[in-house]
Amino acid sequence: MAASSQSGSSRKFWLLGLGIVLFIAIYTGGWFYAAGQLKETVLRAIAPRTTAGVSGECDDIDFRGYPFRIGLFCSKVDVDDKMNGVSASFGELRSAAQVYAPGHIVWELDSPAEIRTANGLSISAQWANLQSSLVTKLQGVDRSSTVIEGLKATAVSSQTGQTIDVDAARTEVHLRQNAGDLDGAISFQDANAVIKDWPQVFPQFSASADLTLAGKAGMIDGSDQQGLYGASGELRKVVADIGNGRVMTLTGPFSFDEQGFLSGKFKLEIEKLGPWRDSMKKAFPEVADTVDTAAKLLKALAIGGDRVSVDLVVKHGLATVGGFIPLGAIPPI
């Protein structure tokens, strides 16, 4: 009986050991599979893939955090969109997710960033800190939030020779899928924009935009195939504030046709019309008379006041006030 009991105990011990080894093997395989999915998800967030011509690569890739945390580290990130002639490179990438919540991913991306397009536009950017988080679902990204602190960017066009410098103390971008629609909110705090050879008359400003794109939830991760072409949505509010009460607000429905031209009916509200007029005249002295004429018309609509609200109508890229006073043409996207 003693020998039989010892043999049974030994067999249970080996079965337990085998079970532990099997569990570790399965867990390890699952961990590396999740790490691979983490890589694909983060790269898709950086470079949304609407076509097979878009690729994202990590240099010196390293997976860390086993067994309780899934971490992905890359020394450099490269993105190549052969279909649209766009390429980009970024600095070090660090991303992680907890094993018990692999669908909630946080990541950081270091500068510098270099973006180049086939039409001669190049953008270089640096920042003090870029942090983002995203939540995935069975297919694609459900929502994401990105915060950039200390952004400094320069855009140069080789075709026109024009240079634009932009900086912002804080930039936030929030996106989420909402029953097939895409909700977006973007904000800039303490921002500056300087255009080469243009007078720098606008002070530091803050701006924000809150909008919805109907049926475009897939744009958050590149699964939408058409982008903004043929899209429609609602501009809940765009606000530009250049201080001292000079605030401009824009709201209303909009759409883009298949050629990328904008159409929409917006409500434009301007606070402190006089100071806005003076700033525009200093920025664009060659059209000072036109600015004066527009300001007088708006002031008349405001019954002499300094706060005005008008309808801004855009049809196939042609903008008018109230549908009959022309403002100019908006180029397609």
PyMOL commands that set and color helices and strands:
alter all, ss='L'
color gray80, all
select helices_A, chain A and resi 2-46+217-220+273-283+285-301
alter helices_A, ss='H'
color red, helices_A
select strands_A, chain A and resi 54-59+62-64+69-74+76-81+86-90+93-98+101-109+113-117+121-126+129-136+141-157+163-178+181-195+205-213+232-241+247-256+262-271+307-315+318-321+325-329
alter strands_A, ss='S'
color yellow, strands_A
deselect
rebuild
show_as cartoon
